[in-house]
Amino acid sequence: MTSTEPVTVVRTGRAGRYADWRIAPELLRSWHRHALCGGVVGEVFFAADEEYPPVRQHRERVAKSICAACPVRQPCALYALVHRELHGVWGGLSEADRRRRLAHP
């Protein structure tokens, strides 16, 4: 029998900073199906080769604004932290944001 009660994410290495997030069990399994980024061009979330800093900052602001309205922002960010995603904006966290959070739990 599958529970429908929200799950408190358990500390997983340095991603434990998010241990207080309460995520519904069905979102832990299928969060990507509900993500707003599914219909957006991938270049918004992932850098082009040799991207200039002002272009990167603008692109990341656009991506983060999409993430801010996304119903699965937390499971997406948690996925990126736990799996050590090196590239892109995930759950409103840029590459630099994730490095900082993992370095300072």
C-alpha positions, 0 to 999 in steps of 0.5 A, a space after each residue: 500500500 502506498 502512503 499519500 502522506 508528505 515525506 520529510 526528506 532525510 539527510 543525505 550527505 551534504 544535501 541534508 540542508 533540505 532535511 525539513 522539506 516535506 515532499 509528497 511521495 508521488 512527487 519523489 517518484 515522478 516530479 519531472 512529469 510536473 515540472 514547468 521546464 518541460 516545455 521550455 527550450 533547454 538553453 534557458 537552463 543550461 549554459 552555452 559554450 563560452 557564455 559571457 557572464 552578463 549573458 549567463 546572469 540573464 539566462 539564470 534569472 530567467 530560469 530561476 523565475 520559471 523555477 520559482 513558479 514550479 510546483 516541483 521546485 523542491 524535489 528538483 533541487 534536492 535531486 540535483 544536490 543528491 546526484 551532484 548535477 554539475 550543470 544547469 539550473 535545477 529547482 531554482 539553484 544554479 551551478 554556483 548555488 549548488 556548489 555553495 550549499 554543498 560546501 557549507 551544509 
